[in-house]
Amino acid sequence: MCSVVIYHNPRCTKSRQTLQLLRERGIEPKVIEYLKDPPSGARLRKIVRALGIPARELIRRREKLFAEVGDPDAKYSDSAAIRLLTEYPRLIERPIVVRGDRAVIGRPPENIDRLLDG
């Protein structure tokens, strides 16, 4: 099996639930606390490709910080979204689970089943 990586925030309930679900399924993922070890722009681009979504969908628009630093009316290009997320990693949607060249957002945590079954 390919190794599994979770971009994790231990303060986030969904992130903790997703990590627990992985472990219940017998998977001990590499845990990256992305607030302590933020992904680079290049890593974020790989994650976005693996997710198969526009980078702007990784922005947590309801986060208070977004109201301070983001533009709620903007349709962020991938490069603009990546710049924003690189500068403010707290805005990254979480948790993100990566396996090989595929990824899912663990909201809800059961989303990981699509990644593990395929």
C-alpha positions as CSV (number, residue, x, y, z in Angstrom):
1,M,0.0,0.0,0.0
2,C,1.2,3.5,-0.8
3,S,2.1,5.6,2.2
4,V,-0.7,7.9,3.6
5,V,-0.1,11.5,4.7
6,I,-2.5,13.6,6.7
7,Y,-2.2,17.4,6.8
8,H,-3.5,17.7,10.3
9,N,-4.5,20.3,12.9
10,P,-4.8,18.6,16.3
11,R,-7.2,21.4,17.5
12,C,-9.7,20.5,14.8
13,T,-12.4,18.0,15.6
14,K,-12.7,16.7,12.0
15,S,-9.0,16.4,11.7
16,R,-8.8,14.4,14.9
17,Q,-11.7,12.2,13.8
18,T,-10.1,11.6,10.4
19,L,-6.8,10.6,12.0
20,Q,-8.6,8.2,14.3
21,L,-10.6,6.7,11.4
22,L,-7.3,6.1,9.5
23,R,-5.9,4.3,12.6
24,E,-9.0,2.3,13.1
25,R,-8.6,1.1,9.5
26,G,-5.1,-0.1,10.4
27,I,-3.2,2.8,8.7
28,E,-0.6,4.8,10.6
29,P,-0.2,7.9,8.4
30,K,2.6,10.3,8.3
31,V,1.2,13.2,10.3
32,I,2.1,16.7,9.2
33,E,0.9,19.4,11.5
34,Y,0.6,22.0,8.7
35,L,0.4,25.0,11.1
36,K,3.9,24.0,12.5
37,D,5.3,22.8,9.1
38,P,3.3,24.6,6.4
39,P,3.4,23.1,2.9
40,S,5.3,25.0,0.2
41,G,3.6,26.5,-2.8
42,A,4.9,23.6,-4.9
43,R,3.5,21.1,-2.3
44,L,0.1,22.8,-2.3
45,R,0.0,22.7,-6.1
46,K,0.6,18.9,-6.0
47,I,-2.1,18.5,-3.3
48,V,-4.6,20.5,-5.5
49,R,-3.8,18.3,-8.5
50,A,-4.3,15.2,-6.3
51,L,-7.6,16.6,-5.0
52,G,-8.7,17.5,-8.5
53,I,-10.2,20.8,-7.4
54,P,-9.4,24.5,-8.0
55,A,-7.0,25.8,-5.4
56,R,-9.5,28.4,-4.2
57,E,-11.7,25.5,-2.9
58,L,-8.9,24.9,-0.3
59,I,-9.5,28.3,1.2
60,R,-11.4,28.3,4.5
61,R,-13.6,31.4,3.7
62,R,-15.4,31.2,7.0
63,E,-12.2,31.5,9.0
64,K,-12.0,34.9,10.8
65,L,-8.6,35.4,9.3
66,F,-10.0,35.3,5.8
67,A,-12.2,38.3,6.6
68,E,-9.0,40.2,7.5
69,V,-6.7,39.1,4.7
70,G,-8.8,37.8,1.9
71,D,-11.3,39.1,-0.6
72,P,-14.7,37.4,-0.2
73,D,-15.8,38.5,-3.7
74,A,-12.7,37.4,-5.5
75,K,-12.6,34.3,-7.7
76,Y,-9.0,33.4,-6.8
77,S,-6.9,32.0,-9.6
78,D,-4.9,28.9,-8.6
79,S,-1.7,30.9,-8.3
80,A,-3.4,33.6,-6.2
81,A,-5.0,31.0,-3.9
82,I,-1.7,29.2,-3.5
83,R,0.0,32.5,-2.5
84,L,-2.7,33.2,0.0
85,L,-2.5,29.7,1.5
86,T,1.3,29.7,1.6
87,E,1.3,33.0,3.5
88,Y,-1.6,32.1,5.8
89,P,-1.7,28.3,6.2
90,R,-4.4,28.6,8.8
91,L,-6.7,29.2,5.8
92,I,-6.1,25.7,4.4
93,E,-9.1,23.5,4.5
94,R,-8.5,20.5,6.7
95,P,-7.7,17.7,7.1
96,I,-6.2,16.7,3.8
97,V,-5.3,13.0,3.3
98,V,-2.9,12.1,0.5
99,R,-2.2,8.6,-0.8
100,G,0.0,8.4,-3.8
101,D,-1.3,10.8,-6.5
102,R,-4.8,11.0,-5.0
103,A,-6.1,13.0,-2.1
104,V,-9.4,13.9,-0.3
105,I,-10.5,16.4,2.3
106,G,-11.7,14.6,5.4
107,R,-14.9,16.6,5.7
108,P,-16.7,14.4,6.6
109,P,-14.0,12.0,7.9
110,E,-15.6,9.1,5.9
111,N,-14.4,10.7,2.7
112,I,-11.2,8.8,3.3
113,D,-13.0,5.6,2.2
114,R,-12.9,6.9,-1.4
115,L,-9.2,7.2,-1.1
116,L,-8.5,3.9,0.6
117,D,-10.9,1.8,-1.5
118,G,-9.6,3.0,-4.9
